[in-house]
Amino acid sequence: MQDHATRLVGLDGLVVTAVQPTGEQLDLQVELLARAAGCPHCGGGEVCVKDRPLVRVRDLPIAGRVTRLVWRKRRYRCSDCARTFTETHEQLPARQRVTGRFRAHLGNRVGDGAAHAEVAREERTTRYQVACAFADRTRQREARDGDHPPRRLSLDEAHHRRNHDLATVVSDLDRRCVIEVLDGRDRRTVERWLSALAPEIRAGIEVVSIDPYDGYRQAIRAALPHARIVCDHFHLVRGANAALDAVRRECQRQAKARRPKGVRRSGQHASWRPELYRARHRLLKARERLTGRERRRLAELFEREPLIAEAWGLKESFRDVYRAGDRAEAQRRLEAFLAAVDRACLPAFDAFAKGIRIWQAELLAYFDEPTTNGYAEGIINKVKVIKRRAYGIPTFTAFRHRVLLACS
């Protein structure tokens, strides 16, 4: 039985001498096969066993049972220098109550985004051991940083705590990982971090994908003047959708103002327009994704509401910019869209077009380097899950380490 247990434990140099099951716990008495050949202090060859202390060390579970290795160590005394020393094993660190592989297992679980309390409860260990494993994983990650200089970066913001300043999550789009989390999203914070990078790393960054936030753009222009800035097209298309929805809601408000006082449909609020309200999602849906029934419904709505039809056409005209085959065609379509907005005189689209003119260079840069913030948006969703599982993370340092471990 001891031979089977030895193979099951799988630690080189250790042999199981006894098995003691106790309820849901399994104690395996182990010892080293090899004895000390000499004194590590003086190099003397004559050593004797002084005593055999017992050390209980938590190991990986076996068959779902909590497993402890009861290590009967040998403490030696040198006959030449009279100094003592104790035998060691790489998986059983000195002054530790868990094996190295069990601590690595805890670190892997924490690195996947699990909360400390959750891991401690499921692994039936202490939060102290989970915190030590978390610290070990953090040191390992910091030791290997800088091995792969990034070529394409992505900047996006995430909430550390509610009612606190936003943090900036920096991702490497080629390696698909997070490389840094900054405490803040202002220009000074981002520019300071970019400027602190090694010159060869800064020179290797060719593209930076960002949301339409001027603080990021100014920081990149100052620290990385050679890098191409690409504005994420998802946020720009969402702005066109928001402008269309603003036109729809304005039509509802005008209908309410035109209705005589005291006139109210039975069971309905005076400001409610059924045809406009029910079409709110249909209007924002991409044209190519509309079903035949949805197209007929929109055509009926456009006959009654020509202003909505014009706003919907502007929204689709802006989406057509990203269907262009090259930069020149995209610029032509963008100019046509801006001209159509000027003719339409819709305040919501006028405000949207004003922002597009400010970000026109970064919009068209997408056709030189088709980069998006899609990966960064997925990371932000993962960050939200990490915070929910941990029931909040009080300090920014812990938040930063958790995100880097889970997403690097």
C-alpha positions in Angstrom: 0.0 0.0 0.0 2.9 2.3 0.8 4.3 1.8 -2.7 1.0 2.8 -4.3 0.8 5.8 -2.0 4.3 6.8 -3.0 3.5 6.7 -6.7 0.3 8.6 -6.0 2.1 11.4 -4.1 4.6 11.7 -7.0 7.4 13.6 -5.2 10.9 12.5 -6.3 13.1 11.3 -3.4 10.2 10.9 -1.0 8.8 7.5 0.1 5.5 7.0 2.0 6.1 4.9 5.1 2.6 5.0 6.6 -1.0 6.0 5.7 -3.4 7.3 8.4 -6.9 8.2 7.1 -8.9 10.3 9.6 -12.4 11.3 8.4 -12.0 13.6 5.4 -8.3 14.0 6.1 -5.5 11.8 4.9 -2.1 11.8 6.7 0.8 10.4 4.8 4.0 9.8 6.7 7.0 10.4 4.4 10.7 10.5 4.6 13.7 11.1 2.3 15.3 8.1 0.7 18.8 9.6 0.5 20.8 10.5 3.5 23.2 13.3 3.9 26.7 12.5 2.5 28.5 15.2 4.4 28.4 18.5 6.3 27.3 21.5 4.2 29.2 23.9 6.5 32.7 22.4 6.8 32.6 19.7 4.1 33.2 17.0 6.7 32.1 13.5 5.7 31.1 12.2 9.2 27.6 13.1 10.2 25.2 11.4 12.5 21.4 11.7 13.1 20.7 14.0 16.0 16.9 13.7 16.1 13.9 13.0 13.9 11.3 15.9 14.3 7.9 15.6 12.7 6.8 18.4 10.2 3.2 18.4 9.0 2.9 20.0 5.5 -0.3 20.5 3.6 -0.2 19.0 0.1 -2.6 18.7 -2.9 -5.8 16.8 -2.1 -6.0 13.1 -3.0 -9.5 11.8 -4.0 -11.1 14.9 -2.7 -9.6 14.5 0.8 -7.4 17.0 2.6 -3.9 15.6 2.4 -1.0 16.3 4.8 2.5 15.0 4.5 3.9 14.1 7.9 7.6 14.4 7.2 9.9 12.7 9.6 13.0 14.8 9.0 16.5 14.0 9.9 18.5 16.6 11.8 22.2 15.9 11.5 25.2 16.8 13.6 28.7 17.1 12.1 31.4 15.2 14.0 34.1 17.7 12.9 32.5 21.1 13.4 29.7 20.0 15.8 27.2 22.1 13.8 23.7 20.9 13.0 21.7 21.0 9.8 18.4 19.6 8.5 17.7 17.7 5.3 15.6 19.6 2.7 13.4 18.9 -0.3 12.6 21.4 -3.1 8.8 20.8 -2.8 9.0 21.1 1.0 10.4 24.6 1.7 11.9 25.3 5.1 9.6 26.9 7.7 6.6 26.5 5.4 3.4 24.6 6.2 2.4 23.9 2.6 4.2 22.2 -0.3 5.5 24.2 -3.2 3.0 22.6 -5.6 0.0 23.3 -3.3 1.0 26.9 -3.1 1.3 27.1 -6.9 -2.1 25.5 -7.1 -3.5 28.3 -4.9 -1.7 30.9 -7.0 -3.2 29.5 -10.2 -6.7 29.7 -8.8 -6.2 33.3 -7.6 -4.7 34.2 -10.9 -7.8 33.0 -12.6 -9.8 35.7 -10.8 -11.2 33.8 -7.8 -11.5 35.7 -4.5 -9.1 34.9 -1.6 -12.0 33.9 0.7 -13.5 31.7 -2.0 -10.2 29.8 -2.7 -9.5 29.4 1.1 -13.0 28.0 1.7 -13.0 25.5 -1.3 -9.4 24.4 -0.7 -9.9 24.2 3.1 -6.9 26.3 3.9 -6.3 29.7 5.5 -6.5 33.1 3.8 -3.0 33.7 4.9 -1.7 30.8 2.7 -3.8 32.1 -0.2 -2.4 35.6 0.2 1.2 34.2 0.2 0.4 32.3 -3.0 -1.0 35.5 -4.5 2.2 37.4 -3.5 4.4 34.6 -5.1 2.4 34.8 -8.4 2.8 38.6 -8.3 6.6 38.4 -8.0 6.8 35.8 -10.7 4.8 38.0 -13.1 6.9 41.1 -12.3 10.1 39.1 -13.0 9.0 38.1 -16.5 7.7 41.6 -17.5 9.6 43.2 -20.3 10.4 40.0 -22.2 8.0 40.9 -25.1 8.0 44.6 -26.0 4.6 45.6 -27.4 3.9 46.8 -30.9 0.2 47.7 -30.5 -1.2 49.1 -27.3 -4.8 49.6 -26.2 -5.9 52.1 -23.5 -9.3 51.8 -21.8 -10.7 52.8 -18.4 -12.1 50.7 -15.6 -13.7 51.5 -12.2 -11.5 50.5 -9.3 -14.2 51.5 -6.7 -17.5 53.2 -7.0 -17.3 57.0 -6.7 -13.6 56.8 -7.2 -11.4 57.9 -10.1 -11.2 55.7 -13.1 -8.1 53.5 -13.7 -6.4 53.0 -17.0 -5.9 49.5 -18.3 -3.1 49.1 -20.8 -3.2 46.0 -23.0 -0.9 44.4 -25.6 -3.1 43.7 -28.5 -0.7 41.3 -30.2 -0.1 39.1 -27.1 -3.7 39.6 -25.9 -2.8 40.4 -22.3 -2.8 43.3 -19.9 0.6 44.8 -19.2 -0.2 47.6 -16.7 -3.0 49.2 -14.7 -2.6 52.9 -13.9 -4.1 54.7 -11.0 -6.1 57.4 -13.0 -7.0 58.2 -16.6 -5.9 61.8 -16.9 -3.2 62.9 -19.4 -0.5 63.4 -16.8 -0.8 59.8 -15.4 -0.7 58.1 -18.9 2.1 60.4 -20.2 4.2 59.8 -17.1 3.9 56.0 -17.5 4.7 56.1 -21.3 7.7 58.4 -20.8 9.1 56.1 -18.1 9.3 53.2 -20.6 12.7 52.3 -21.9 13.6 54.1 -25.1 13.7 50.9 -27.2 10.2 49.9 -25.9 8.8 53.3 -26.8 10.4 53.2 -30.2 8.8 49.8 -30.9 5.2 50.9 -30.2 3.7 51.7 -33.6 -0.1 51.8 -32.9 -2.2 52.8 -29.9 -6.0 52.2 -30.0 -8.1 54.4 -27.7 -11.6 55.5 -27.0 -12.5 59.1 -28.2 -11.0 60.7 -25.0 -8.7 63.7 -25.5 -6.6 63.0 -22.4 -5.3 59.7 -23.9 -4.7 61.4 -27.3 -2.7 64.2 -25.8 -0.6 61.9 -23.7 0.3 59.7 -26.6 1.2 62.6 -28.8 3.5 63.9 -26.2 5.2 60.6 -25.2 4.9 58.7 -28.5 4.9 61.2 -31.3 5.7 58.5 -33.9 2.9 56.2 -33.0 -0.3 56.1 -35.0 -3.5 56.7 -32.9 -6.6 54.8 -33.9 -10.0 55.7 -32.5 -12.1 52.7 -31.7 -14.9 52.5 -34.2 -17.4 50.9 -31.8 -17.6 54.0 -29.8 -18.0 56.2 -32.8 -20.9 54.1 -34.2 -22.5 54.1 -30.8 -22.4 57.9 -30.9 -24.3 57.8 -34.2 -26.9 55.5 -32.6 -27.2 57.9 -29.7 -27.8 60.8 -32.0 -30.5 58.8 -33.8 -32.2 57.9 -30.5 -32.0 61.6 -29.4 -34.0 62.5 -32.6 -36.6 59.8 -31.8 -37.0 61.1 -28.2 -37.3 64.7 -29.5 -40.1 63.6 -31.8 -41.9 62.2 -28.8 -41.5 65.4 -26.8 -42.8 67.5 -29.7 -45.8 65.2 -30.1 -46.6 65.7 -26.4 -46.4 69.5 -26.8 -48.8 69.5 -29.8 -51.4 67.4 -28.0 -54.3 69.5 -26.6 -54.6 69.7 -22.8 -56.8 67.1 -21.3 -56.5 64.7 -24.3 -55.1 61.4 -23.1 -55.5 57.9 -24.5 -57.0 55.4 -22.3 -54.4 53.7 -20.2 -51.5 55.5 -21.8 -49.3 58.4 -20.8 -49.7 61.6 -22.8 -46.0 61.6 -23.8 -45.9 58.0 -25.1 -45.9 57.4 -28.8 -46.4 53.7 -29.3 -44.9 53.5 -32.8 -41.8 55.4 -31.8 -41.3 53.6 -28.5 -41.7 50.1 -30.0 -39.2 51.0 -32.8 -36.4 52.2 -30.5 -34.3 48.9 -30.8 -35.3 48.3 -34.4 -33.9 51.8 -35.4 -30.6 51.1 -33.8 -30.2 47.7 -35.4 -27.7 47.4 -38.3 -29.4 47.6 -41.7 -28.0 44.3 -42.9 -29.3 42.5 -39.8 -32.9 43.6 -40.2 -35.5 40.9 -41.1 -38.1 41.3 -43.8 -40.8 42.1 -41.2 -38.6 44.7 -39.4 -37.9 46.4 -42.8 -41.6 46.7 -43.5 -42.3 48.1 -40.0 -39.6 50.7 -40.4 -40.9 51.6 -43.9 -44.3 52.3 -42.4 -42.8 54.4 -39.6 -40.7 56.4 -42.1 -43.8 57.3 -44.1 -45.4 58.8 -41.0 -42.1 60.3 -39.6 -39.9 61.6 -42.4 -37.6 63.2 -39.7 -36.9 59.8 -38.2 -36.2 58.4 -41.7 -33.6 61.1 -42.4 -31.9 60.5 -39.0 -31.8 56.8 -39.7 -30.3 57.4 -43.1 -27.6 59.5 -41.5 -26.8 56.8 -39.0 -26.4 54.2 -41.8 -24.4 56.6 -43.9 -21.9 56.9 -41.1 -21.8 53.1 -40.7 -21.0 52.9 -44.5 -17.7 54.7 -43.8 -16.4 51.6 -42.1 -17.4 49.4 -45.1 -15.0 51.3 -47.4 -12.3 49.3 -49.0 -9.5 51.8 -48.4 -8.7 55.1 -46.8 -9.4 57.2 -49.8 -12.9 55.7 -50.2 -13.5 56.0 -46.4 -12.6 59.7 -46.5 -14.9 60.3 -49.5 -17.8 58.6 -47.6 -17.0 60.5 -44.4 -17.1 63.9 -46.3 -20.4 62.9 -47.8 -21.8 62.1 -44.4 -20.7 65.4 -42.9 -22.2 67.3 -45.8 -25.5 65.4 -45.3 -25.5 66.4 -41.6 -25.0 70.0 -42.5 -28.0 69.8 -44.8 -30.2 68.0 -42.3 -29.8 70.6 -39.5 -30.5 68.1 -36.8 -29.0 69.3 -33.5 -28.1 65.8 -32.2 -26.3 64.9 -35.4 -24.7 68.4 -35.6 -23.1 67.8 -32.2 -22.0 64.3 -33.3 -20.5 65.6 -36.5 -18.5 68.2 -34.5 -16.9 65.5 -32.5 -16.2 63.4 -35.7 -14.4 66.4 -37.3 -12.1 66.6 -34.2 -11.3 62.9 -34.4 -11.3 62.6 -38.2 -7.5 61.7 -38.4 -7.8 59.0 -35.8 -11.0 57.6 -37.4 -9.3 57.3 -40.8 -6.2 55.8 -39.2 -8.3 52.7 -38.8 -7.9 52.0 -42.5 -4.1 52.2 -42.3 -4.0 49.9 -39.2 -7.3 48.1 -38.6 -7.1 48.0 -34.8 -10.0 48.1 -32.3 -10.5 48.1 -28.6 -12.5 44.9 -28.7 -10.0 43.0 -26.6 -9.8 45.8 -24.0 -13.6 45.9 -23.7 -13.6 42.2 -22.9 -11.0 42.8 -20.3 -13.2 45.5 -18.6 -16.0 43.0 -18.4 -13.6 40.5 -16.8 -12.5 43.2 -14.3 -16.1 43.6 -13.3 -16.4 39.9 -12.7 -13.3 39.9 -10.6 -14.6 42.7 -8.4 -18.0 41.0 -7.9 -16.4 37.7 -7.0 -14.2 39.5 -4.4 -17.1 41.6 -3.1 -15.0 44.7 -3.9 -11.2 45.3 -3.7 -10.4 48.1 -1.1 -6.9 49.2 -2.3 -5.7 50.1 -5.7 -2.5 48.0 -5.3 -4.5 44.8 -4.7 -6.8 45.7 -7.6 -3.9 46.2 -9.9 -2.2 42.9 -8.9 -5.5 41.0 -9.3 -6.1 42.4 -12.8 -2.6 41.8 -13.9 -2.6 38.2 -12.7 -6.0 37.3 -14.1 -5.4 39.0 -17.5 -1.7 38.8 -18.2 
